[in-house]
Amino acid sequence: MAEHVPAPSKLDTSVPHPARIYDYWLGGNDNFEADRKVAEATVAAFPGVVQAAQGNRAFLGRAVRFLAEQGITQFLDIGTGIPTQGNTHEVAQAVNPAARVVYVDNDPIVMAHARALLRGTPEGRTAYIEADLRDPDSILKHPDTLATLDFTEPIAIVIVGTLMFIRDEDDPFGVVKRYTDAVVPGSHLAVSHITADLAPETMEAAAKAYNTGPTPFTPRTAAEITRFFDGFELVDPGLVAVFDWRPDPDEGPSPVTRQAGLYGAVGRKL
Ligand SMILES: C[S@@+](CC[C@H](N)C(=O)[O-])C[C@H]1O[C@@H](n2cnc3c(N)ncnc32)[C@H](O)[C@@H]1O
């Protein structure tokens, strides 16, 4: 773990936080003035950001449903976000009521809402851990993880809309490898990630507005994001704009595909 990684903090509403900024874009109520200031400045710089946030959330739902339909019953969802519609366990348990999910986030406000994440089916099981993605041991060896997930069976590692908050100096590729090394072949990895490949000018403007806070994002290229899937084979259609990843038939072609600024992919461990 990098030395400057802070321990999960107490809730400080005067400092903007990614979970609450995202909540604002999704129309939630768990955001504060500091979050709204950054969120609105980002909208002014990149009006497509609200649709991008919705598209990211929709990708999460489709990816989890796909994984559950493939027979995956266990999920490690890191960077969970504030509970909203279509939480991972709801989507997975709608396919398989016995699905089990461990949720992880480092924003104390998510912990405050964790009860919503812990209400699942009687056959399934969910757990919530407040921890930092950059400290894999604190997650992989946590008693609640070990009590909920069986590491001798395939697990889906879900890190959606979160890896861009891991700076290069915190070794995002090494961090993700710790998780992907911990699971058996047949396990899956689902990732979405901000990129400047699709709409470079708007992404630059968005970064300028968003990155005034203490948790800046780092856009990454398709080649960089594909590196997270080292040792995995991408399922169709590969790494694409989140709107284009197995869209539901009634969604139709997205008018904001190129504006999305977000790639999504799902891979299977070889
Ligand atoms: C944009 S939200 C995505 C939420 C959800 N995965 C989704 O796609 O709808 C990013 C989440 O990652 C969390 N996050 C950011 N950095 C993190 C870290 N180092 N460790 C754990 N969670 C982190 C934030 O608190 C936030 O809830």
The ligand as an ORCA input file, in Angstrom:
! r2SCAN-3c Opt
* xyz 0 1
  C     -18.352      7.081     -9.599
  S     -18.667      6.105     -8.184
  C     -19.115      4.545     -8.904
  C     -20.135      3.781     -8.089
  C     -20.613      2.458     -8.700
  N     -19.529      1.524     -8.831
  C     -21.253      2.680    -10.039
  O     -20.584      2.457    -11.055
  O     -22.419      3.082    -10.093
  C     -17.016      5.776     -7.580
  C     -16.983      5.172     -6.201
  O     -15.650      4.757     -5.899
  C     -15.375      5.064     -4.557
  N     -13.919      5.161     -4.403
  C     -13.080      6.082     -4.940
  N     -11.809      5.821     -4.578
  C     -11.857      4.705     -3.793
  C     -10.872      3.951     -3.113
  N      -9.575      4.298     -3.185
  N     -11.263      2.879     -2.388
  C     -12.578      2.529     -2.319
  N     -13.558      3.202     -2.953
  C     -13.205      4.281     -3.683
  C     -16.105      6.378     -4.315
  O     -16.353      6.596     -2.948
  C     -17.374      6.163     -5.099
  O     -18.385      5.599     -4.315
*
